């Protein structure tokens, strides 16, 4: 009985559809595995250049052309800007567990909490 339950859980985990992000004309779109559009998450005057989805699929971190980094929910609602561009401009942001690693044009990186507080610069 335990084996059947484990097999059932394993099958359902593999069966789950995971959405992905893509950048199209400066917009961030949520797409299914087959490439069909679910919804547009970000569309603004400042074009997006990169986006990454959290492992659980609930959050999206978006790197903007001006070097800022925004955190949004999967449905597109804005949570907060976790990095404002200034002297440093963000080139890319990726989830690392629940935290975010921001890579700058200078080559340096910083580990940041989702609330924007810096954990470590390296």
PyMOL commands that place a pseudoatom at each C-alpha (Angstrom):
pseudoatom trace, name=CA, resn=UNK, resi=1, chain=A, elem=C, hetatm=0, pos=[0.000, 0.000, 0.000]
pseudoatom trace, name=CA, resn=UNK, resi=2, chain=A, elem=C, hetatm=0, pos=[2.848, 2.406, 0.839]
pseudoatom trace, name=CA, resn=UNK, resi=3, chain=A, elem=C, hetatm=0, pos=[4.536, 1.623, -2.464]
pseudoatom trace, name=CA, resn=UNK, resi=4, chain=A, elem=C, hetatm=0, pos=[1.365, 2.453, -4.405]
pseudoatom trace, name=CA, resn=UNK, resi=5, chain=A, elem=C, hetatm=0, pos=[1.032, 5.767, -2.578]
pseudoatom trace, name=CA, resn=UNK, resi=6, chain=A, elem=C, hetatm=0, pos=[4.667, 6.685, -3.328]
pseudoatom trace, name=CA, resn=UNK, resi=7, chain=A, elem=C, hetatm=0, pos=[4.212, 5.759, -6.984]
pseudoatom trace, name=CA, resn=UNK, resi=8, chain=A, elem=C, hetatm=0, pos=[1.041, 7.868, -7.117]
pseudoatom trace, name=CA, resn=UNK, resi=9, chain=A, elem=C, hetatm=0, pos=[2.854, 10.897, -5.660]
pseudoatom trace, name=CA, resn=UNK, resi=10, chain=A, elem=C, hetatm=0, pos=[5.814, 10.458, -7.997]
pseudoatom trace, name=CA, resn=UNK, resi=11, chain=A, elem=C, hetatm=0, pos=[3.549, 10.187, -11.030]
pseudoatom trace, name=CA, resn=UNK, resi=12, chain=A, elem=C, hetatm=0, pos=[1.625, 13.335, -10.057]
pseudoatom trace, name=CA, resn=UNK, resi=13, chain=A, elem=C, hetatm=0, pos=[4.836, 15.300, -9.542]
pseudoatom trace, name=CA, resn=UNK, resi=14, chain=A, elem=C, hetatm=0, pos=[6.030, 14.413, -13.036]
pseudoatom trace, name=CA, resn=UNK, resi=15, chain=A, elem=C, hetatm=0, pos=[2.579, 15.068, -14.492]
pseudoatom trace, name=CA, resn=UNK, resi=16, chain=A, elem=C, hetatm=0, pos=[2.406, 18.651, -13.150]
pseudoatom trace, name=CA, resn=UNK, resi=17, chain=A, elem=C, hetatm=0, pos=[2.679, 21.322, -15.817]
pseudoatom trace, name=CA, resn=UNK, resi=18, chain=A, elem=C, hetatm=0, pos=[5.271, 23.953, -15.060]
pseudoatom trace, name=CA, resn=UNK, resi=19, chain=A, elem=C, hetatm=0, pos=[5.013, 27.314, -16.719]
pseudoatom trace, name=CA, resn=UNK, resi=20, chain=A, elem=C, hetatm=0, pos=[8.018, 29.240, -17.983]
pseudoatom trace, name=CA, resn=UNK, resi=21, chain=A, elem=C, hetatm=0, pos=[8.816, 32.848, -18.781]
pseudoatom trace, name=CA, resn=UNK, resi=22, chain=A, elem=C, hetatm=0, pos=[9.931, 34.399, -22.046]
pseudoatom trace, name=CA, resn=UNK, resi=23, chain=A, elem=C, hetatm=0, pos=[10.830, 37.925, -23.078]
pseudoatom trace, name=CA, resn=UNK, resi=24, chain=A, elem=C, hetatm=0, pos=[9.051, 39.185, -26.176]
pseudoatom trace, name=CA, resn=UNK, resi=25, chain=A, elem=C, hetatm=0, pos=[9.395, 42.824, -27.292]
pseudoatom trace, name=CA, resn=UNK, resi=26, chain=A, elem=C, hetatm=0, pos=[10.335, 43.922, -23.769]
pseudoatom trace, name=CA, resn=UNK, resi=27, chain=A, elem=C, hetatm=0, pos=[7.348, 42.154, -22.196]
pseudoatom trace, name=CA, resn=UNK, resi=28, chain=A, elem=C, hetatm=0, pos=[7.535, 39.188, -19.836]
pseudoatom trace, name=CA, resn=UNK, resi=29, chain=A, elem=C, hetatm=0, pos=[5.129, 36.443, -20.791]
pseudoatom trace, name=CA, resn=UNK, resi=30, chain=A, elem=C, hetatm=0, pos=[4.142, 33.353, -18.851]
pseudoatom trace, name=CA, resn=UNK, resi=31, chain=A, elem=C, hetatm=0, pos=[3.976, 30.397, -21.211]
pseudoatom trace, name=CA, resn=UNK, resi=32, chain=A, elem=C, hetatm=0, pos=[3.068, 26.719, -20.950]
pseudoatom trace, name=CA, resn=UNK, resi=33, chain=A, elem=C, hetatm=0, pos=[5.526, 23.979, -21.817]
pseudoatom trace, name=CA, resn=UNK, resi=34, chain=A, elem=C, hetatm=0, pos=[4.028, 23.770, -25.321]
pseudoatom trace, name=CA, resn=UNK, resi=35, chain=A, elem=C, hetatm=0, pos=[4.765, 27.480, -25.881]
pseudoatom trace, name=CA, resn=UNK, resi=36, chain=A, elem=C, hetatm=0, pos=[1.196, 28.742, -25.659]
pseudoatom trace, name=CA, resn=UNK, resi=37, chain=A, elem=C, hetatm=0, pos=[0.667, 32.033, -23.837]
pseudoatom trace, name=CA, resn=UNK, resi=38, chain=A, elem=C, hetatm=0, pos=[-0.896, 31.950, -20.376]
pseudoatom trace, name=CA, resn=UNK, resi=39, chain=A, elem=C, hetatm=0, pos=[-0.685, 35.693, -19.639]
pseudoatom trace, name=CA, resn=UNK, resi=40, chain=A, elem=C, hetatm=0, pos=[1.574, 38.729, -19.871]
pseudoatom trace, name=CA, resn=UNK, resi=41, chain=A, elem=C, hetatm=0, pos=[3.217, 39.332, -16.491]
pseudoatom trace, name=CA, resn=UNK, resi=42, chain=A, elem=C, hetatm=0, pos=[5.051, 42.590, -17.249]
pseudoatom trace, name=CA, resn=UNK, resi=43, chain=A, elem=C, hetatm=0, pos=[4.479, 45.233, -19.887]
pseudoatom trace, name=CA, resn=UNK, resi=44, chain=A, elem=C, hetatm=0, pos=[5.715, 48.741, -19.179]
pseudoatom trace, name=CA, resn=UNK, resi=45, chain=A, elem=C, hetatm=0, pos=[7.641, 51.687, -20.637]
pseudoatom trace, name=CA, resn=UNK, resi=46, chain=A, elem=C, hetatm=0, pos=[10.937, 50.238, -19.371]
pseudoatom trace, name=CA, resn=UNK, resi=47, chain=A, elem=C, hetatm=0, pos=[11.531, 47.026, -21.345]
pseudoatom trace, name=CA, resn=UNK, resi=48, chain=A, elem=C, hetatm=0, pos=[12.432, 43.794, -19.563]
pseudoatom trace, name=CA, resn=UNK, resi=49, chain=A, elem=C, hetatm=0, pos=[15.675, 42.088, -20.591]
pseudoatom trace, name=CA, resn=UNK, resi=50, chain=A, elem=C, hetatm=0, pos=[15.570, 38.974, -18.380]
pseudoatom trace, name=CA, resn=UNK, resi=51, chain=A, elem=C, hetatm=0, pos=[13.161, 37.038, -16.162]
pseudoatom trace, name=CA, resn=UNK, resi=52, chain=A, elem=C, hetatm=0, pos=[13.382, 34.034, -13.861]
pseudoatom trace, name=CA, resn=UNK, resi=53, chain=A, elem=C, hetatm=0, pos=[10.644, 32.065, -12.134]
pseudoatom trace, name=CA, resn=UNK, resi=54, chain=A, elem=C, hetatm=0, pos=[10.967, 30.629, -8.633]
pseudoatom trace, name=CA, resn=UNK, resi=55, chain=A, elem=C, hetatm=0, pos=[11.089, 26.861, -8.251]
pseudoatom trace, name=CA, resn=UNK, resi=56, chain=A, elem=C, hetatm=0, pos=[7.538, 26.733, -6.891]
pseudoatom trace, name=CA, resn=UNK, resi=57, chain=A, elem=C, hetatm=0, pos=[6.324, 28.908, -9.780]
pseudoatom trace, name=CA, resn=UNK, resi=58, chain=A, elem=C, hetatm=0, pos=[4.706, 31.552, -7.577]
pseudoatom trace, name=CA, resn=UNK, resi=59, chain=A, elem=C, hetatm=0, pos=[7.194, 34.413, -8.085]
pseudoatom trace, name=CA, resn=UNK, resi=60, chain=A, elem=C, hetatm=0, pos=[9.006, 36.008, -11.023]
pseudoatom trace, name=CA, resn=UNK, resi=61, chain=A, elem=C, hetatm=0, pos=[12.081, 38.230, -10.771]
pseudoatom trace, name=CA, resn=UNK, resi=62, chain=A, elem=C, hetatm=0, pos=[12.434, 40.633, -13.725]
pseudoatom trace, name=CA, resn=UNK, resi=63, chain=A, elem=C, hetatm=0, pos=[15.566, 42.518, -14.798]
pseudoatom trace, name=CA, resn=UNK, resi=64, chain=A, elem=C, hetatm=0, pos=[14.761, 45.761, -16.594]
pseudoatom trace, name=CA, resn=UNK, resi=65, chain=A, elem=C, hetatm=0, pos=[16.716, 47.568, -19.299]
pseudoatom trace, name=CA, resn=UNK, resi=66, chain=A, elem=C, hetatm=0, pos=[17.487, 50.456, -16.915]
pseudoatom trace, name=CA, resn=UNK, resi=67, chain=A, elem=C, hetatm=0, pos=[19.235, 48.002, -14.525]
pseudoatom trace, name=CA, resn=UNK, resi=68, chain=A, elem=C, hetatm=0, pos=[16.485, 47.693, -11.899]
pseudoatom trace, name=CA, resn=UNK, resi=69, chain=A, elem=C, hetatm=0, pos=[15.104, 44.373, -10.628]
pseudoatom trace, name=CA, resn=UNK, resi=70, chain=A, elem=C, hetatm=0, pos=[11.399, 43.844, -9.883]
pseudoatom trace, name=CA, resn=UNK, resi=71, chain=A, elem=C, hetatm=0, pos=[9.695, 41.021, -8.013]
pseudoatom trace, name=CA, resn=UNK, resi=72, chain=A, elem=C, hetatm=0, pos=[6.208, 40.011, -9.154]
pseudoatom trace, name=CA, resn=UNK, resi=73, chain=A, elem=C, hetatm=0, pos=[3.683, 37.317, -8.439]
pseudoatom trace, name=CA, resn=UNK, resi=74, chain=A, elem=C, hetatm=0, pos=[2.934, 34.733, -11.109]
pseudoatom trace, name=CA, resn=UNK, resi=75, chain=A, elem=C, hetatm=0, pos=[-0.347, 36.526, -11.862]
pseudoatom trace, name=CA, resn=UNK, resi=76, chain=A, elem=C, hetatm=0, pos=[1.603, 39.698, -12.730]
pseudoatom trace, name=CA, resn=UNK, resi=77, chain=A, elem=C, hetatm=0, pos=[0.857, 41.793, -9.658]
pseudoatom trace, name=CA, resn=UNK, resi=78, chain=A, elem=C, hetatm=0, pos=[3.818, 43.884, -8.524]
pseudoatom trace, name=CA, resn=UNK, resi=79, chain=A, elem=C, hetatm=0, pos=[5.321, 43.006, -5.141]
pseudoatom trace, name=CA, resn=UNK, resi=80, chain=A, elem=C, hetatm=0, pos=[8.292, 45.389, -4.995]
pseudoatom trace, name=CA, resn=UNK, resi=81, chain=A, elem=C, hetatm=0, pos=[11.435, 46.636, -6.670]
pseudoatom trace, name=CA, resn=UNK, resi=82, chain=A, elem=C, hetatm=0, pos=[14.248, 44.721, -4.981]
pseudoatom trace, name=CA, resn=UNK, resi=83, chain=A, elem=C, hetatm=0, pos=[17.063, 46.681, -6.661]
pseudoatom trace, name=CA, resn=UNK, resi=84, chain=A, elem=C, hetatm=0, pos=[17.022, 50.233, -8.032]
pseudoatom trace, name=CA, resn=UNK, resi=85, chain=A, elem=C, hetatm=0, pos=[19.683, 51.011, -10.600]
pseudoatom trace, name=CA, resn=UNK, resi=86, chain=A, elem=C, hetatm=0, pos=[22.162, 53.710, -9.706]
pseudoatom trace, name=CA, resn=UNK, resi=87, chain=A, elem=C, hetatm=0, pos=[25.913, 53.495, -10.101]
pseudoatom trace, name=CA, resn=UNK, resi=88, chain=A, elem=C, hetatm=0, pos=[25.485, 49.728, -10.587]
pseudoatom trace, name=CA, resn=UNK, resi=89, chain=A, elem=C, hetatm=0, pos=[23.147, 48.329, -13.197]
pseudoatom trace, name=CA, resn=UNK, resi=90, chain=A, elem=C, hetatm=0, pos=[21.751, 44.828, -12.879]
pseudoatom trace, name=CA, resn=UNK, resi=91, chain=A, elem=C, hetatm=0, pos=[22.408, 42.620, -15.862]
pseudoatom trace, name=CA, resn=UNK, resi=92, chain=A, elem=C, hetatm=0, pos=[20.627, 39.486, -14.626]
pseudoatom trace, name=CA, resn=UNK, resi=93, chain=A, elem=C, hetatm=0, pos=[18.691, 38.232, -11.602]
pseudoatom trace, name=CA, resn=UNK, resi=94, chain=A, elem=C, hetatm=0, pos=[18.069, 34.594, -10.693]
pseudoatom trace, name=CA, resn=UNK, resi=95, chain=A, elem=C, hetatm=0, pos=[16.389, 32.795, -7.825]
pseudoatom trace, name=CA, resn=UNK, resi=96, chain=A, elem=C, hetatm=0, pos=[18.682, 30.925, -5.460]
pseudoatom trace, name=CA, resn=UNK, resi=97, chain=A, elem=C, hetatm=0, pos=[16.223, 29.125, -3.213]
pseudoatom trace, name=CA, resn=UNK, resi=98, chain=A, elem=C, hetatm=0, pos=[14.077, 31.857, -1.661]
pseudoatom trace, name=CA, resn=UNK, resi=99, chain=A, elem=C, hetatm=0, pos=[16.743, 34.515, -2.247]
pseudoatom trace, name=CA, resn=UNK, resi=100, chain=A, elem=C, hetatm=0, pos=[17.791, 36.300, -5.435]
pseudoatom trace, name=CA, resn=UNK, resi=101, chain=A, elem=C, hetatm=0, pos=[21.285, 36.599, -6.929]
pseudoatom trace, name=CA, resn=UNK, resi=102, chain=A, elem=C, hetatm=0, pos=[21.724, 39.817, -8.878]
pseudoatom trace, name=CA, resn=UNK, resi=103, chain=A, elem=C, hetatm=0, pos=[24.642, 40.014, -11.328]
pseudoatom trace, name=CA, resn=UNK, resi=104, chain=A, elem=C, hetatm=0, pos=[25.832, 43.494, -12.265]
pseudoatom trace, name=CA, resn=UNK, resi=105, chain=A, elem=C, hetatm=0, pos=[27.365, 44.836, -15.464]
pseudoatom trace, name=CA, resn=UNK, resi=106, chain=A, elem=C, hetatm=0, pos=[30.618, 45.287, -13.496]
pseudoatom trace, name=CA, resn=UNK, resi=107, chain=A, elem=C, hetatm=0, pos=[30.778, 41.498, -12.963]
pseudoatom trace, name=CA, resn=UNK, resi=108, chain=A, elem=C, hetatm=0, pos=[30.038, 41.613, -9.234]
pseudoatom trace, name=CA, resn=UNK, resi=109, chain=A, elem=C, hetatm=0, pos=[27.067, 39.798, -7.742]
pseudoatom trace, name=CA, resn=UNK, resi=110, chain=A, elem=C, hetatm=0, pos=[24.923, 40.236, -4.688]
pseudoatom trace, name=CA, resn=UNK, resi=111, chain=A, elem=C, hetatm=0, pos=[22.710, 37.830, -2.791]
pseudoatom trace, name=CA, resn=UNK, resi=112, chain=A, elem=C, hetatm=0, pos=[19.487, 39.604, -1.861]
pseudoatom trace, name=CA, resn=UNK, resi=113, chain=A, elem=C, hetatm=0, pos=[16.423, 38.653, 0.147]
pseudoatom trace, name=CA, resn=UNK, resi=114, chain=A, elem=C, hetatm=0, pos=[13.033, 38.968, -1.535]
pseudoatom trace, name=CA, resn=UNK, resi=115, chain=A, elem=C, hetatm=0, pos=[12.406, 42.116, 0.514]
pseudoatom trace, name=CA, resn=UNK, resi=116, chain=A, elem=C, hetatm=0, pos=[15.452, 43.757, -1.102]
pseudoatom trace, name=CA, resn=UNK, resi=117, chain=A, elem=C, hetatm=0, pos=[17.888, 43.579, 1.825]
pseudoatom trace, name=CA, resn=UNK, resi=118, chain=A, elem=C, hetatm=0, pos=[21.416, 42.600, 0.882]
pseudoatom trace, name=CA, resn=UNK, resi=119, chain=A, elem=C, hetatm=0, pos=[22.788, 39.382, 2.372]
pseudoatom trace, name=CA, resn=UNK, resi=120, chain=A, elem=C, hetatm=0, pos=[26.211, 39.308, 0.736]
pseudoatom trace, name=CA, resn=UNK, resi=121, chain=A, elem=C, hetatm=0, pos=[28.195, 40.970, -2.064]
pseudoatom trace, name=CA, resn=UNK, resi=122, chain=A, elem=C, hetatm=0, pos=[30.773, 38.892, -3.897]
for i in range(1, 122): cmd.bond("trace and resi %d" % i, "trace and resi %d" % (i + 1))
show_as sticks, trace
zoom trace
